[in-house]
Amino acid sequence: EDIKFRLVRNEMLSLEDYDSIMLKLFNEKKFDAKSCLKIIFLNTKNIRLIQKDKNIIGLHSHSHPNQLHKLTSVKQKNEYIKNKEKLVEILKISNDQIKTMSHPTGNYSEETLKILKELEIDLGFRDNMFVENKMNKINNTHLEIARSNHAEILKMVK
């Protein structure tokens, strides 16, 4: 069912249509999205605790667009710049200390990789362990390191 949902969301609906449908569903089910924000999103305190535990915190875009690779170059770059600025502010670190990232929903393009290089990102992670598209090997570049999605690992454990 998740694959069908993603297909409809990503390929058949505009962002405006998707948002409209989701708001109708929220209202119909009396779902209070604002009350869930504190539960499902990391806040400043959470992020600082992750940093304090010696984890490396990297970019993942500002608004997490499902189809980042389809955005214009300017919009893609703005997603990462805003994300970087916010992390620098929260973590109280310098701009050049953000060196890693993971691709939102695994979607990226050659243009995305170019932008990440311009932003001096040293290491980027994909969301799967497959050789895809124009790739020659599983870890095609330092910005395309393969990893298993947590959902896939949980399926194997159950």
N, CA, C and O of each residue as an XYZ file, in Angstrom:
632
protein
N       0.819     -1.204      0.000
C       0.000      0.000      0.000
C       0.857      1.259      0.000
O       0.489      2.267     -0.605
N       1.994      1.202      0.675
C       2.877      2.359      0.733
C       3.367      2.749     -0.662
O       3.468      3.935     -0.977
N       3.668      1.767     -1.484
C       4.148      2.036     -2.841
C       3.057      2.728     -3.656
O       3.339      3.664     -4.405
N       1.811      2.269     -3.512
C       0.698      2.906     -4.234
C       0.527      4.350     -3.779
O       0.335      5.252     -4.594
N       0.601      4.557     -2.458
C       0.465      5.912     -1.914
C       1.544      6.833     -2.484
O       1.250      7.946     -2.920
N       2.787      6.366     -2.477
C       3.893      7.184     -2.980
C       3.741      7.481     -4.471
O       4.026      8.590     -4.922
N       3.294      6.494     -5.223
C       3.097      6.693     -6.654
C       2.062      7.786     -6.904
O       2.292      8.691     -7.707
N       0.936      7.705     -6.225
C      -0.107      8.723     -6.397
C       0.404     10.081     -5.930
O       0.252     11.082     -6.630
N       1.012     10.110     -4.746
C       1.512     11.371     -4.182
C       2.566     12.008     -5.087
O       2.500     13.205     -5.366
N       3.528     11.221     -5.543
C       4.675     11.773     -6.265
C       4.445     11.998     -7.749
O       5.016     12.919     -8.335
N       3.614     11.165     -8.361
C       3.508     11.216     -9.815
C       2.163     11.699    -10.353
O       2.085     12.141    -11.499
N       1.112     11.624     -9.551
C      -0.213     11.918    -10.081
C      -0.842     13.194     -9.526
O      -1.703     13.798    -10.165
N      -0.406     13.599     -8.334
C      -1.013     14.777     -7.707
C      -0.035     15.947     -7.684
O       1.174     15.762     -7.542
N      -0.575     17.143     -7.826
C       0.254     18.330     -7.597
C       0.396     18.477     -6.081
O      -0.371     17.884     -5.323
N       1.362     19.256     -5.648
C       1.554     19.485     -4.218
C       0.303     20.102     -3.602
O      -0.075     19.759     -2.482
N      -0.335     21.004     -4.328
C      -1.547     21.657     -3.847
C      -2.686     20.645     -3.688
O      -3.399     20.669     -2.686
N      -2.858     19.757     -4.671
C      -3.904     18.735     -4.595
C      -3.648     17.774     -3.440
O      -4.565     17.411     -2.704
N      -2.395     17.371     -3.294
C      -2.039     16.464     -2.202
C      -2.346     17.110     -0.848
O      -2.958     16.487      0.019
N      -1.919     18.360     -0.674
C      -2.178     19.061      0.587
C      -3.671     19.187      0.861
O      -4.115     19.015      1.997
N      -4.433     19.484     -0.162
C      -5.877     19.616     -0.017
C      -6.521     18.300      0.424
O      -7.366     18.287      1.319
N      -6.125     17.212     -0.198
C      -6.656     15.890      0.155
C      -6.279     15.529      1.588
O      -7.108     15.029      2.348
N      -5.032     15.784      1.948
C      -4.585     15.453      3.301
C      -5.355     16.265      4.351
O      -5.734     15.728      5.391
N      -5.584     17.541      4.085
C      -6.339     18.366      5.031
C      -7.771     17.869      5.180
O      -8.320     17.868      6.281
N      -8.377     17.445      4.071
C      -9.727     16.875      4.134
C      -9.743     15.604      4.979
O     -10.649     15.399      5.786
N      -8.737     14.755      4.788
C      -8.642     13.526      5.589
C      -8.435     13.835      7.068
O      -9.050     13.202      7.927
N      -7.580     14.796      7.363
C      -7.352     15.190      8.755
C      -8.655     15.634      9.394
O      -8.979     15.217     10.507
N      -9.407     16.480      8.695
C     -10.678     16.982      9.219
C     -11.696     15.856      9.386
O     -12.378     15.771     10.407
N     -11.791     14.998      8.379
C     -12.726     13.880      8.406
C     -12.453     12.939      9.581
O     -13.383     12.447     10.221
N     -11.185     12.698      9.855
C     -10.789     11.773     10.930
C     -10.553     12.492     12.263
O     -10.151     11.879     13.252
N     -10.813     13.817     12.266
C     -10.594     14.641     13.458
C      -9.168     14.500     13.990
O      -8.933     14.394     15.193
N      -8.236     14.504     13.052
C      -6.815     14.375     13.372
C      -6.223     15.755     13.600
O      -6.300     16.617     12.724
N      -5.639     15.971     14.760
C      -5.027     17.246     15.099
C      -3.537     17.188     14.778
O      -2.729     16.745     15.595
N      -3.187     17.640     13.581
C      -1.799     17.560     13.117
C      -0.856     18.359     14.008
O       0.268     17.924     14.258
N      -1.293     19.511     14.488
C      -0.425     20.355     15.312
C       0.003     19.661     16.601
O       1.130     19.843     17.061
N      -0.890     18.868     17.182
C      -0.528     18.172     18.422
C       0.511     17.083     18.180
O       1.243     16.706     19.095
N       0.576     16.587     16.969
C       1.552     15.540     16.633
C       2.938     16.087     16.320
O       3.916     15.340     16.340
N       3.032     17.367     16.034
C       4.317     17.948     15.657
C       5.386     17.716     16.723
O       6.543     17.445     16.402
N       4.994     17.822     17.987
C       5.950     17.646     19.079
C       6.433     16.206     19.185
O       7.498     15.941     19.744
N       5.664     15.296     18.659
C       5.996     13.875     18.756
C       6.826     13.404     17.562
O       7.775     12.638     17.728
N       6.471     13.860     16.363
C       7.099     13.290     15.168
C       8.279     14.082     14.611
O       9.026     13.565     13.779
N       8.460     15.326     15.054
C       9.582     16.124     14.560
C      10.579     16.394     15.677
O      10.205     16.560     16.838
N      11.851     16.433     15.307
C      12.885     16.780     16.269
C      12.826     18.277     16.555
O      12.637     19.088     15.648
N      12.991     18.630     17.823
C      13.080     20.038     18.172
C      14.545     20.375     18.463
O      15.415     19.507     18.392
N      14.804     21.625     18.785
C      16.171     22.078     19.041
C      16.839     21.251     20.131
O      17.994     20.848     19.993
N      16.120     21.002     21.200
C      16.675     20.218     22.319
C      17.060     18.809     21.851
O      18.138     18.320     22.187
N      16.184     18.156     21.077
C      16.476     16.818     20.561
C      17.741     16.813     19.709
O      18.593     15.936     19.852
N      17.854     17.786     18.834
C      18.996     17.852     17.918
C      20.289     18.073     18.702
O      21.319     17.474     18.394
N      20.229     18.928     19.705
C      21.438     19.169     20.512
C      21.831     17.929     21.312
O      23.018     17.672     21.510
N      20.842     17.156     21.773
C      21.143     15.908     22.480
C      21.820     14.893     21.562
O      22.743     14.190     21.973
N      21.355     14.825     20.324
C      21.975     13.929     19.343
C      23.426     14.340     19.125
O      24.317     13.493     19.056
N      23.654     15.636     19.018
C      25.009     16.161     18.845
C      25.865     15.847     20.072
O      27.019     15.439     19.939
N      25.306     16.034     21.252
C      26.033     15.795     22.507
C      26.474     14.332     22.614
O      27.519     14.038     23.195
N      25.677     13.415     22.054
C      26.006     11.993     22.069
C      27.030     11.616     20.994
O      27.241     10.435     20.719
N      27.658     12.617     20.394
C      28.743     12.431     19.417
C      28.283     11.895     18.056
O      29.076     11.311     17.317
N      27.006     12.094     17.730
C      26.520     11.722     16.408
C      26.848     12.826     15.412
O      26.913     14.001     15.774
N      27.052     12.447     14.180
C      27.295     13.419     13.108
C      25.945     13.817     12.532
O      25.158     12.967     12.116
N      25.693     15.099     12.513
C      24.417     15.611     12.002
C      24.675     16.269     10.660
O      25.549     17.127     10.534
N      23.912     15.862      9.662
C      24.100     16.392      8.322
C      22.813     16.931      7.725
O      21.771     16.975      8.379
N      22.910     17.334      6.483
C      21.781     17.921      5.754
C      20.795     16.851      5.294
O      21.151     15.692      5.082
N      19.546     17.284      5.147
C      18.499     16.407      4.608
C      17.436     17.232      3.873
O      16.365     16.718      3.549
N      17.727     18.489      3.614
C      16.865     19.496      2.993
C      16.079     20.228      4.082
O      15.979     19.757      5.215
N      15.534     21.365      3.726
C      14.801     22.174      4.708
C      13.356     21.699      4.868
O      12.874     21.531      5.988
N      12.672     21.484      3.750
C      11.242     21.137      3.832
C      10.944     19.700      3.411
O       9.782     19.300      3.348
N      11.979     18.929      3.125
C      11.852     17.519      2.747
C      10.914     17.299      1.556
O       9.932     16.566      1.675
N      11.203     17.923      0.416
C      10.357     17.683     -0.758
C      10.485     16.231     -1.229
O      11.585     15.679     -1.271
N       9.362     15.627     -1.578
C       9.362     14.229     -2.015
C      10.066     14.030     -3.353
O      10.566     12.943     -3.644
N      10.102     15.072     -4.155
C      10.707     14.990     -5.485
C      11.772     16.080     -5.638
O      11.740     16.854     -6.594
N      12.699     16.133     -4.707
C      13.731     17.165     -4.719
C      14.437     17.243     -6.057
O      14.729     18.334     -6.547
N      14.711     16.101     -6.646
C      15.449     16.054     -7.914
C      14.704     16.723     -9.069
O      15.307     17.023    -10.100
N      13.410     16.958     -8.909
C      12.626     17.610     -9.959
C      12.516     19.118     -9.761
O      11.975     19.820    -10.615
N      13.032     19.620     -8.627
C      13.027     21.061     -8.392
C      14.089     21.717     -9.264
O      15.029     21.061     -9.714
N      13.934     23.000     -9.494
C      14.963     23.737    -10.234
C      16.243     23.739     -9.407
O      16.220     23.478     -8.204
N      17.339     24.031    -10.055
C      18.631     24.105     -9.383
C      18.592     25.116     -8.237
O      19.108     24.853     -7.151
N      17.982     26.258     -8.485
C      17.898     27.312     -7.470
C      17.092     26.825     -6.261
O      17.492     27.052     -5.120
N      15.964     26.158     -6.506
C      15.145     25.666     -5.393
C      15.855     24.559     -4.617
O      15.771     24.504     -3.390
N      16.548     23.684     -5.329
C      17.303     22.634     -4.643
C      18.368     23.261     -3.743
O      18.503     22.901     -2.573
N      19.110     24.190     -4.302
C      20.186     24.829     -3.536
C      19.618     25.545     -2.317
O      20.200     25.479     -1.234
N      18.490     26.227     -2.482
C      17.857     26.916     -1.348
C      17.428     25.940     -0.252
O      17.527     26.255      0.934
N      16.952     24.762     -0.644
C      16.577     23.739      0.339
C      17.768     23.387      1.233
O      17.636     23.307      2.454
N      18.923     23.179      0.614
C      20.111     22.786      1.381
C      20.723     23.964      2.139
O      21.212     23.792      3.255
N      20.701     25.146      1.550
C      21.243     26.326      2.242
C      20.422     26.624      3.496
O      20.987     26.864      4.563
N      19.088     26.610      3.372
C      18.232     26.860      4.545
C      18.464     25.796      5.614
O      18.536     26.113      6.801
N      18.579     24.551      5.200
C      18.833     23.452      6.120
C      20.161     23.662      6.855
O      20.243     23.493      8.071
N      21.179     24.026      6.106
C      22.506     24.244      6.680
C      22.494     25.412      7.664
O      23.058     25.319      8.754
N      21.854     26.503      7.275
C      21.769     27.673      8.150
C      21.070     27.333      9.465
O      21.506     27.758     10.535
N      19.994     26.572      9.379
C      19.236     26.191     10.578
C      20.077     25.302     11.493
O      20.082     25.490     12.709
N      20.787     24.335     10.910
C      21.632     23.458     11.727
C      22.781     24.226     12.381
O      23.107     23.976     13.541
N      23.383     25.138     11.665
C      24.463     25.965     12.210
C      23.938     26.753     13.414
O      24.599     26.846     14.448
N      22.744     27.315     13.258
C      22.120     28.088     14.342
C      21.817     27.198     15.550
O      22.149     27.557     16.680
N      21.201     26.066     15.325
C      20.805     25.165     16.422
C      22.025     24.578     17.127
O      22.085     24.552     18.356
N      22.998     24.106     16.342
C      24.150     23.402     16.912
C      25.265     24.338     17.375
O      26.222     23.911     18.021
N      25.125     25.629     17.031
C      26.125     26.627     17.408
C      27.517     26.221     16.912
O      28.491     26.192     17.663
N      27.563     25.913     15.627
C      28.808     25.516     14.971
C      29.026     26.400     13.758
O      28.149     27.180     13.386
N      30.186     26.282     13.144
C      30.451     27.067     11.936
C      29.886     26.355     10.714
O      29.690     25.140     10.720
N      29.636     27.114      9.693
C      29.058     26.632      8.443
C      29.875     25.486      7.832
O      29.314     24.543      7.274
N      31.188     25.580      7.943
C      32.046     24.564      7.314
C      32.113     23.254      8.100
O      32.783     22.314      7.671
N      31.431     23.179      9.240
C      31.412     21.937     10.012
C      30.323     20.964      9.546
O      30.312     19.805      9.961
N      29.425     21.422      8.699
C      28.395     20.543      8.137
C      28.992     19.921      6.875
O      29.177     20.605      5.869
N      29.292     18.624      6.931
C      30.003     17.949      5.837
C      29.281     16.717      5.303
O      29.762     16.087      4.361
N      28.138     16.361      5.884
C      27.441     15.141      5.483
C      25.986     15.436      5.148
O      25.454     16.497      5.474
N      25.359     14.468      4.489
C      23.941     14.615      4.139
C      23.356     13.253      3.786
O      24.083     12.284      3.570
N      22.032     13.200      3.733
C      21.346     12.044      3.150
C      20.251     12.576      2.239
O      19.603     13.577      2.543
N      20.053     11.888      1.112
C      19.104     12.343      0.094
C      17.666     12.078      0.551
O      17.311     10.935      0.838
N      16.826     13.139      0.623
C      15.424     12.946      1.020
C      14.713     11.973      0.072
O      14.736     12.155     -1.145
N      14.104     10.974      0.623
C      13.400      9.907     -0.108
C      14.279      9.252     -1.174
O      13.774      8.611     -2.095
N      15.583      9.416     -1.043
C      16.513      8.790     -1.995
C      16.555      9.451     -3.351
O      17.207      8.941     -4.262
N      15.878     10.570     -3.512
C      15.805     11.228     -4.817
C      16.851     12.327     -4.950
O      16.967     13.212     -4.102
N      17.606     12.246     -6.035
C      18.595     13.265     -6.346
C      18.923     13.171     -7.827
O      18.550     12.213     -8.505
N      19.619     14.171     -8.307
C      20.006     14.223     -9.726
C      21.473     14.636     -9.815
O      22.107     14.936     -8.803
N      21.997     14.647    -11.026
C      23.361     15.143    -11.230
C      23.465     16.589    -10.742
O      24.487     16.996    -10.189
N      22.408     17.347    -10.951
C      22.388     18.742    -10.495
C      22.470     18.805     -8.964
O      23.159     19.662     -8.412
N      21.773     17.903     -8.289
C      21.825     17.845     -6.828
C      23.258     17.593     -6.365
O      23.745     18.254     -5.447
N      23.927     16.641     -7.001
C      25.303     16.308     -6.628
C      26.230     17.509     -6.842
O      27.127     17.759     -6.037
N      26.007     18.240     -7.921
C      26.801     19.440     -8.203
C      26.605     20.485     -7.093
O      27.566     21.101     -6.632
N      25.355     20.673     -6.676
C      25.035     21.631     -5.611
C      25.709     21.222     -4.307
O      26.278     22.060     -3.607
N      25.644     19.935     -3.983
C      26.261     19.451     -2.745
C      27.772     19.665     -2.759
O      28.362     19.981     -1.726
N      28.397     19.496     -3.911
C      29.839     19.762     -4.032
C      30.120     21.241     -3.801
O      31.081     21.595     -3.119
N      29.274     22.113     -4.375
C      29.433     23.559     -4.178
C      29.319     23.924     -2.700
O      29.993     24.841     -2.231
N      28.466     23.206     -1.969
C      28.268     23.460     -0.540
C      29.312     22.744      0.322
O      29.233     22.756      1.550
N      30.288     22.124     -0.339
C      31.403     21.444      0.312
C      30.962     20.295      1.221
O      31.495     20.101      2.314
N      29.976     19.541      0.735
C      29.538     18.342      1.439
C      30.471     17.205      1.022
O      30.696     16.982     -0.167
N      31.005     16.496      1.998
C      31.996     15.442      1.736
C      31.399     14.043      1.617
O      31.987     13.169      0.979
N      30.235     13.828      2.228
C      29.682     12.473      2.286
C      28.165     12.526      2.219
O      27.523     13.235      2.993
N      27.592     11.756      1.274
C      26.140     11.717      1.113
C      25.641     10.292      1.043
O      26.323      9.411      0.518
N      24.448     10.063      1.572
C      23.888      8.720      1.635
C      22.592      8.595      0.837
O      21.720      9.463      0.882
N      22.497      7.477      0.102
C      21.267      7.105     -0.607
C      20.410      6.275      0.333
O      20.831      5.971      1.449
N      19.220      5.908     -0.103
C      18.317      5.171      0.788
C      18.193      3.689      0.444
O      17.259      3.031      0.901
N      19.119      3.153     -0.352
C      19.022      1.727     -0.689
C      20.398      1.159     -1.012
O      21.401      1.872     -1.032
N      20.412     -0.138     -1.261
C      21.669     -0.861     -1.489
C      21.782     -1.384     -2.924
O      22.413     -2.415     -3.156
N      21.177     -0.685     -3.885
C      21.141     -1.161     -5.264
C      21.953     -0.267     -6.195
O      22.146      0.917     -5.919
N      22.422     -0.834     -7.283
C      23.052     -0.050     -8.353
C      21.900      0.424     -9.236
O      21.150     -0.392     -9.771
N      21.761      1.730     -9.388
C      20.614      2.292    -10.101
C      21.044      3.238    -11.222
O      22.173      3.724    -11.261
N      20.108      3.475    -12.122
C      20.240      4.455    -13.206
C      21.602      4.402    -13.892
O      21.982      3.373    -14.450
N      22.330      5.505    -13.848
C      23.605      5.601    -14.560
C      24.794      5.228    -13.679
O      25.937      5.556    -13.999
N      24.528      4.549    -12.581
C      25.598      4.196    -11.657
C      26.428      3.037    -12.202
O      25.904      2.152    -12.879
N      27.708      3.052    -11.905
C      28.614      1.984    -12.300
C      28.779      0.938    -11.210
O      29.067     -0.226    -11.490
N      28.594      1.360     -9.972
C      28.759      0.472     -8.824
C      27.864      0.949     -7.696
O      27.240      2.004     -7.809
N      27.789      0.197     -6.615
C      26.852      0.511     -5.540
C      27.135      1.858     -4.880
O      26.200      2.596     -4.569
N      28.390      2.187     -4.663
C      28.777      3.487     -4.113
C      29.466      4.273     -5.219
O      30.693      4.362     -5.269
N      28.665      4.833     -6.093
C      29.168      5.470     -7.305
C      30.090      6.654     -7.016
O      31.142      6.786     -7.642
N      29.706      7.508     -6.078
C      30.543      8.647     -5.673
C      30.456      8.788     -4.158
O      29.676      8.096     -3.504
N      31.260      9.685     -3.612
C      31.229      9.938     -2.168
C      29.918     10.595     -1.722
O      29.668     10.707     -0.522
N      29.090     11.025     -2.655
C      27.788     11.609     -2.334
C      26.641     10.632     -2.608
O      25.472     11.016     -2.561
N      26.975      9.368     -2.894
C      25.968      8.347     -3.214
C      26.268      7.036     -2.476
O      26.226      5.959     -3.070
N      26.567      7.137     -1.200
C      26.898      5.950     -0.412
C      25.606      5.197     -0.087
O      24.642      5.778      0.412
N      25.604      3.907     -0.375
C      24.419      3.075     -0.153
C      24.206      2.822      1.332
O      25.164      2.724      2.099
N      22.957      2.718      1.726
C      22.595      2.328      3.088
C      21.240      1.649      3.036
O      20.477      1.848      2.090
N      20.942      0.865      4.027
C      19.625      0.236      4.108
C      18.682      1.143      4.882
O      19.041      1.693      5.923
N      17.495      1.287      4.368
C      16.458      2.048      5.037
C      16.035      1.309      6.299
O      15.923      0.083      6.295
N      15.804      2.043      7.369
C      15.414      1.421      8.643
C      14.170      0.552      8.514
O      14.057     -0.468      9.193
N      13.244      0.940      7.659
C      12.018      0.155      7.471
C      12.332     -1.219      6.875
O      11.705     -2.218      7.227
N      13.316     -1.252      5.965
C      13.712     -2.528      5.357
C      14.423     -3.434      6.375
O      14.232     -4.650      6.372
N      15.223     -2.844      7.222
C      15.908     -3.616      8.264
C      14.891     -4.196      9.229
O      15.007     -5.353      9.634
N      13.895     -3.402      9.601
C      12.847     -3.898     10.523
C      12.071     -5.062      9.921
O      11.697     -5.993     10.634
N      11.827     -5.019      8.613
C      11.129     -6.132      7.944
C      11.938     -7.417      8.062
O      11.373     -8.492      8.263
N      13.251     -7.312      7.937
C      14.114     -8.488      8.008
C      14.169     -9.060      9.429
O      14.326    -10.268      9.604
N      14.039     -8.199     10.439
C      14.128     -8.622     11.833
C      12.846     -9.343     12.271
O      12.897    -10.272     13.077
N      11.716     -8.917     11.745
C      10.411     -9.471     12.171
C      10.186    -10.858     11.647
O       9.145    -11.458     11.914
